[in-house]
Amino acid sequence: MKEKLGKALAAGLYGKGTHAESLKILDGVSDKHAKERIAENVHSSWEQLYHIVYWQDLCIKAARLAEVKWPKDGSTSWPSDSTTDTWNDLKTRFKVGLEEAKALALESDLAAPMASWANYPMLSALIILAQHNSYHLGQIIVNRLAQGTWPMPKEE
């Protein structure tokens, strides 16, 4: 059962069986489209990905059973005017984080309590990570729909 649960979590991180593949959602987006806001109060795809990576990094750190200093509020999880990460930088960090989360899902004790996260089991961190990523990846798809860059071209 543990092995099946780990495999299901790993697949969920990549959107398999639930939505478009997580990494493919980001393909074909130019820097211009990534930073474009489709409406005044809607985060750009670049802002969404920055936010995803910020929380993904913290969840993975907690899942590694390291001490995590959680932010007091969510405002620091969005980029500021001084943020220099490019779309490609964020895509790379997202991919590396997914690979690490997948390894944790497949190789770790998912029942291990995380001291830095109210002693929740590691399983909780990885489920929350998959859900959070999926939510914001869906928002990136909405941005792409509004920009006319979704659906992605079919592979031949």
C-alpha positions as CSV (number, residue, x, y, z in Angstrom):
1,M,0.0,0.0,0.0
2,K,2.8,2.4,0.9
3,E,4.4,1.9,-2.5
4,K,1.1,2.5,-4.3
5,L,0.5,5.6,-2.3
6,G,3.9,7.0,-3.1
7,K,3.4,6.3,-6.8
8,A,0.0,8.0,-6.8
9,L,1.5,11.1,-5.1
10,A,4.3,11.2,-7.5
11,A,1.9,11.0,-10.5
12,G,-0.3,13.7,-8.9
13,L,2.6,16.1,-8.7
14,Y,2.9,15.9,-12.4
15,G,-0.9,16.2,-13.0
16,K,-1.2,12.6,-14.4
17,G,-4.7,11.5,-14.2
18,T,-6.0,14.8,-13.0
19,H,-5.1,17.6,-15.5
20,A,-2.7,18.6,-18.2
21,E,0.9,17.6,-17.3
22,S,2.3,20.2,-14.9
23,L,5.5,20.9,-16.9
24,K,3.7,21.1,-20.3
25,I,1.3,23.7,-19.0
26,L,4.4,26.1,-18.9
27,D,5.7,25.2,-22.3
28,G,5.3,27.6,-25.1
29,V,4.9,30.7,-22.9
30,S,7.0,33.7,-23.9
31,D,8.5,36.0,-21.3
32,K,6.0,38.7,-22.6
33,H,3.0,36.4,-22.1
34,A,4.3,35.2,-18.8
35,K,4.4,38.7,-17.3
36,E,1.2,39.9,-19.0
37,R,-1.8,40.4,-16.7
38,I,-5.1,39.5,-18.4
39,A,-7.0,41.8,-16.0
40,E,-6.0,44.3,-13.3
41,N,-6.6,42.1,-10.3
42,V,-5.4,38.8,-11.8
43,H,-1.9,37.6,-11.3
44,S,0.3,37.0,-14.3
45,S,1.5,33.5,-15.1
46,W,5.0,34.6,-14.0
47,E,3.6,35.7,-10.6
48,Q,1.7,32.5,-10.3
49,L,4.8,30.4,-11.0
50,Y,6.8,32.4,-8.6
51,H,4.2,31.8,-5.9
52,I,4.1,28.0,-6.7
53,V,7.9,27.7,-6.5
54,Y,8.1,29.7,-3.3
55,W,5.7,27.3,-1.5
56,Q,7.0,24.3,-3.2
57,D,10.5,25.0,-1.9
58,L,9.1,25.4,1.7
59,C,7.0,22.2,1.5
60,I,10.0,20.2,0.2
61,K,12.2,21.6,2.9
62,A,9.6,20.6,5.6
63,A,9.2,17.2,4.0
64,R,13.0,16.7,4.2
65,L,12.4,17.1,7.9
66,A,14.4,20.3,8.0
67,E,13.5,23.3,10.2
68,V,11.3,25.7,8.2
69,K,10.7,29.3,9.1
70,W,7.1,29.8,7.9
71,P,6.2,33.3,6.8
72,K,3.8,35.3,9.0
73,D,1.6,35.9,6.0
74,G,1.4,35.0,2.3
75,S,2.5,38.4,1.0
76,T,6.1,37.3,0.8
77,S,5.2,34.4,-1.5
78,W,4.4,36.8,-4.4
79,P,7.2,38.6,-6.3
80,S,8.0,42.2,-5.6
81,D,9.2,44.9,-8.0
82,S,12.8,43.9,-7.3
83,T,12.3,40.2,-8.1
84,T,14.7,39.3,-10.9
85,D,13.7,35.6,-11.5
86,T,13.0,35.1,-15.2
87,W,10.2,32.8,-16.5
88,N,12.9,30.2,-17.5
89,D,14.5,30.4,-14.1
90,L,11.2,29.7,-12.4
91,K,10.4,26.9,-14.8
92,T,13.8,25.3,-14.0
93,R,13.2,25.6,-10.2
94,F,9.7,24.2,-10.6
95,K,11.0,21.2,-12.5
96,V,13.8,20.5,-10.0
97,G,11.4,20.8,-7.1
98,L,8.9,18.4,-8.7
99,E,11.7,15.9,-9.2
100,E,12.7,16.2,-5.5
101,A,9.1,15.9,-4.4
102,K,8.6,12.8,-6.5
103,A,11.7,11.3,-5.0
104,L,10.4,12.1,-1.5
105,A,7.0,10.5,-2.4
106,L,8.7,7.3,-3.7
107,E,11.5,6.9,-1.2
108,S,10.5,8.4,2.1
109,D,8.5,7.4,5.1
110,L,5.3,9.2,4.4
111,A,4.1,8.8,8.0
112,A,7.2,10.6,9.4
113,P,6.1,13.6,11.4
114,M,7.4,17.0,10.3
115,A,8.5,18.9,13.4
116,S,8.5,22.2,11.5
117,W,4.9,21.7,10.3
118,A,2.9,21.0,13.5
119,N,4.1,17.3,13.3
120,Y,1.9,16.6,10.3
121,P,3.1,13.5,8.4
122,M,5.2,14.0,5.3
123,L,2.2,12.7,3.4
124,S,0.3,15.8,4.2
125,A,3.0,18.1,2.9
126,L,3.1,16.3,-0.4
127,I,-0.7,16.2,-0.8
128,I,-0.9,19.9,0.0
129,L,2.0,20.6,-2.5
130,A,0.2,18.7,-5.3
131,Q,-3.1,20.5,-4.6
132,H,-1.6,23.9,-4.3
133,N,0.4,23.5,-7.5
134,S,-2.7,22.2,-9.4
135,Y,-4.8,25.1,-8.3
136,H,-2.3,27.7,-9.5
137,L,-1.4,25.8,-12.7
138,G,-5.1,26.0,-13.5
139,Q,-4.9,29.8,-13.1
140,I,-2.0,29.8,-15.5
141,I,-4.1,27.9,-18.0
142,V,-6.9,30.5,-17.6
143,N,-4.3,33.2,-18.4
144,R,-3.2,31.3,-21.4
145,L,-6.8,30.9,-22.6
146,A,-7.3,34.6,-22.3
147,Q,-4.1,35.3,-24.2
148,G,-4.9,32.8,-27.0
149,T,-1.9,30.5,-26.2
150,W,-4.0,27.6,-24.9
151,P,-4.7,24.8,-25.8
152,M,-1.1,23.9,-26.5
153,P,-0.3,22.7,-30.0
154,K,-0.8,19.0,-30.5
155,E,2.4,16.9,-30.7
156,E,2.7,15.1,-33.9
